[in-house]
Amino acid sequence: MPANLPPHLKAALARLTEGVARSDITRRAEAISQTYRGGGGSATIRSENDALAYALARMPATYAAVSACIEAIAELDEVFAPASLLDVGAGPGTATWAAAQAIHSLQQFAMLDANAALRGIALDLARGDGRFKQLDYRQGDALVELSVAHEADLVVASYAIGEVADDRRAKLIDLMWRKTRDVLLVVEPGTPAGYNRIVDCRTQLIASGAHVIAPCPHRMPCPLAAPDWCHFTQRLARSRDHKQLKNAEVPFEDEKFSYVAVSRTPRGTHPAARVLAQPSMTKVEIKAKLCNRDGTASILAIPRRDKEAYATARRWRWGDAVQGIS
Ligand SMILES: C[S@@+](CC[C@H](N)C(=O)[O-])C[C@H]1O[C@@H](n2cnc3c(N)ncnc32)[C@H](O)[C@@H]1O
């Protein structure tokens, strides 16, 4: 089940929406989404109402994606108990909220972002929430702010590295890694371009000595070849308001994302495989696309007559770590 925004965050968003014309928010959300679709970035978000439109339109999906990544890390990393978080390109604070909800050991929260309007809404949303007593949000360019930021046990960049110019991205990754005491999580849109940035980031981090926690069950080069790409998905129910805001017909949205999570120290044995698409099931077999611990990708067919393996594979879902394949 995808993670939903926690009630206190929904309530804070609702509070900010009071007295604001719905039509204005819808218009702004559409303009922002068009900018993103055209390859533009968050600089188009300039006012309080822009930031509110962005938060209402995008936070549910981004929150679900980041929550799924954190769940994947926690499943494989038994010692994962960060006390401090640094959220880079934090925007309205989506990843911070997702981390605060999922990781109870977190006590210190730091965010940084270049965008004043998004920083403003993040602080409005966090105000009065007991979890964020120790919250520091610096405004400025990540490449500048990171050089003076404190290290954190967990560093997250959610849907942010794609907004940094190609020739500055490696420097950004390097700075984020330097500030990581334990785990670094980078999440991008689940598009071929987002996936390619994750692959480059992963390659760079492995060369810097990082250990891959998820999603890859190995540290070898990604076995997928274009036009294939590694991505995962979260299906979220859409409220009536959200449907209206996004001008959408269907009562759900599929958020596709790519990610990599790495750590400073190795975390035990990798799982046997990761499920790379929703397995298909027929009367005779289950077919699952897997990324395997030996660095290969394969389609595994499990015949129904192999009762035990078939029963296990029936439970596999896109994105799952598979502990054993018989
Ligand atoms: C698509 S938003 C994602 C926001 C947030 N992480 C989330 O998941 O909802 C990208 C964010 O990266 C920030 N950003 C882009 N380039 C940046 C830079 N050079 N320095 C700091 N922040 C940057 C933008 O201002 C924006 O808030």
The ligand as a MOL file (V3000), in Angstrom:
LIG
                    3D

  0  0  0     0  0            999 V3000
M  V30 BEGIN CTAB
M  V30 COUNTS 27 29 0 0 0
M  V30 BEGIN ATOM
M  V30 1 C 11.0060 19.0170 -8.0670 0
M  V30 2 S 11.4370 19.8790 -6.6230 0 CHG=1
M  V30 3 C 11.4770 18.6020 -5.4190 0
M  V30 4 C 11.2710 19.1360 -4.0550 0
M  V30 5 C 11.2550 18.0980 -2.9360 0
M  V30 6 N 12.5300 17.4540 -2.7730 0
M  V30 7 C 10.1570 17.0990 -3.1370 0
M  V30 8 O 10.4650 15.9130 -3.3360 0
M  V30 9 O 9.0000 17.4750 -3.0860 0 CHG=-1
M  V30 10 C 13.1500 20.2280 -6.8750 0
M  V30 11 C 13.7180 21.1100 -5.7820 0
M  V30 12 O 15.1230 21.2500 -5.9850 0
M  V30 13 C 15.4720 22.5920 -5.7010 0
M  V30 14 N 16.7270 22.9430 -6.3810 0
M  V30 15 C 16.9930 22.8540 -7.7060 0
M  V30 16 N 18.2580 23.2610 -7.9510 0
M  V30 17 C 18.7950 23.6210 -6.7520 0
M  V30 18 C 20.0450 24.1170 -6.3450 0
M  V30 19 N 21.0250 24.3300 -7.2270 0
M  V30 20 N 20.2440 24.3730 -5.0460 0
M  V30 21 C 19.2570 24.1500 -4.1350 0
M  V30 22 N 18.0420 23.6920 -4.4600 0
M  V30 23 C 17.8110 23.4170 -5.7550 0
M  V30 24 C 14.2940 23.3860 -6.2350 0
M  V30 25 O 14.2430 24.6980 -5.7220 0
M  V30 26 C 13.1430 22.5130 -5.7890 0
M  V30 27 O 12.6790 22.8240 -4.5130 0
M  V30 END ATOM
M  V30 BEGIN BOND
M  V30 1 1 1 2
M  V30 2 1 2 3
M  V30 3 1 2 10
M  V30 4 1 3 4
M  V30 5 1 4 5
M  V30 6 1 5 6
M  V30 7 1 5 7
M  V30 8 2 7 8
M  V30 9 1 7 9
M  V30 10 1 10 11
M  V30 11 1 11 12
M  V30 12 1 11 26
M  V30 13 1 12 13
M  V30 14 1 13 14
M  V30 15 1 13 24
M  V30 16 1 14 15
M  V30 17 1 14 23
M  V30 18 2 15 16
M  V30 19 1 16 17
M  V30 20 1 17 18
M  V30 21 2 17 23
M  V30 22 1 18 19
M  V30 23 2 18 20
M  V30 24 1 20 21
M  V30 25 2 21 22
M  V30 26 1 22 23
M  V30 27 1 24 25
M  V30 28 1 24 26
M  V30 29 1 26 27
M  V30 END BOND
M  V30 END CTAB
M  END
